[in-house]
Amino acid sequence: MALYNTGVLYGSGAVYGPATPPIERKHKKMALPSDDLIGFITEVKTFLMQNQAAIAAKGYDPTAAIARLGTDCATFGTEDREQEAIKTALKDKTTRIEGIAYGLYTDGSSVLDAVIGALGKTTEKAKEAAQIRSKLSGRTPRTPTPPAP
């Protein structure tokens, strides 16, 4: 397993800290809601800034961590807002597609009913036409959910 350091230098000059994987790595799902995570990071930054001298006196300079947390938190906020917009657009598109599919099926089925009626239900051609719909037995498009008000 490759280890990465966080760039945290202690008084001895040694670099300590948890492994920092490349950003492209798949991450575990975060259990915290976005607002809670941003609030947490803001509180951590505030604590570090208010106690920077005392922390530095103990051999840990939090300056880089403060900057990194600020930058990463801003990036997270931007990415999260973009993702939420995409989720909303996807839900809207799904509702629209379901409505179009339902309308298309209903129209095609109505046309098929009209053709079967015109040919006479008992004729071979009408039975052949009815077989087209029976292939979909139980697989008709679901009724679209109406958009939220």
Beta strands, then each sheet from edge to edge (+ up, - down):
strand 1: 8-9
strand 2: 15-16
sheet 1: 1+ 2-
end
